[in-house]
Amino acid sequence: MMIDLHTHTLFSDGELTPSELVRRAKVCGYEAIALTDHADFTNIDFLLKGAKKARYLEEGYDIKVLAGVEITHVPPKLIPSLARLAKESGAEIVVVHGESPVEPVAALTNLAAVECGDVDILAHPGFITEEEAKLAADHGVCLEITSRYGHNVTNGHVAQMGKQAGAKLVVNSDTHSPGDLVTGEKALVVARGAGLTEQEARDALENSKGLLMKILNNRV
């Protein structure tokens, strides 16, 4: 079973409607999926309104659908306030687009994310520092091991920093198109490829499950 906490729909730069993404995820063996389209202050209300509506798919396909956002290319000093706004607006999960080396992400984005108590996952954080990884551990921010091409070039470094700092690791697909979805088996391969042991890889998947259960327990 796969729990994927970072995906995109056509409401940002993905290719699929929420219903098609969720259906394809279910066929791939997903237990849960988070819809986390790229967000800033201009579109966060729109994204969360649609993502929350997509929860109607849970009953039809027996899969948990989480409403979230990925804060993307927002000035670092504004990330905490946007993350707080996201949670206050009903986001069940807040992801921050980390300093991937394949995009011009502003310096200090990683630091702003891991210092913020309203961020759940720092996605593809590139060459994250040991200090930032320690802050992630202290504030309960999970570091992402990603299967997405390009962003995954620094998976090994992220895994190493996360392990040294005691930060929780999770494995996500960062899906934008149908072929990006991964099975649980593929997620384990991605984690092992990042340098994790078999048990560490399974622990990373369990971390996603733990975050999922926390979210579901907080639902009203």
Secondary structure, DSSP 8 states (H G I E B T S, - for coil): -EEEEEE--TTTT-SS-HHHHHHHHHHTTEEEEEEEEEE-TTTHHHHHHHHHHGGGHHHHHT-EEEEEEEE-S--GGGHHHHHHHHHHTT-SEEEEE---TTTT--TTHHHHHHT-TT--EEES--S--HHHHHHHHHHT-EEEEE-STTGGGGHHHHHHHHHHHT--EEEE--BSSGGG---HHHHHHHHHHTT--HHHHHHHHHHHHHHHHHHHHT--
